[in-house]
Amino acid sequence: MGTSIGEQRRRLVEQRKDFEVEYRFYSPEEGGRKNSSFYQGYRCDWLYDGDALEEGIWMIWPIFLDDIGSVVDPGSRVANEGKAQMLIVNDELRATLHAKRLNIGVRGYFMEGSQRVAEAIVTKLLAISEVVP
């Protein structure tokens, strides 16, 4: 039997969050997805603004927040623009790379392969601020 929505939500709430962003998904006219529906649990990659794809895209996943700053329920549709708290999946790179690069105001993109589907700007440093690079 699957995990209940309540259990999934609890895990999301308890999950470490490294930084917070304001994001905006691109419309199809801007080069975004043709199906522009996104849901809590969506997994994309992160590209720092100014980096070439060849330099790497990173496993940094969004945990979407609602209008009052609460975690959106698993499987629920998320707004086309809003706030998300980001989880850096690779702990080693979290310390050796991302802790050095992340600051308030840093821009990046949600990526699906080589396609940019959203733009984002870092607005808060959360658990990443506890890492000593």
Beta strands, then each sheet from edge to edge (+ up, - down):
strand 1: 19-25
strand 2: 45-48
strand 3: 60-64
strand 4: 81-88
strand 5: 107-112
strand 6: 115-125
sheet 1: 2+ 5- 6+ 1- 4+ 3-
end
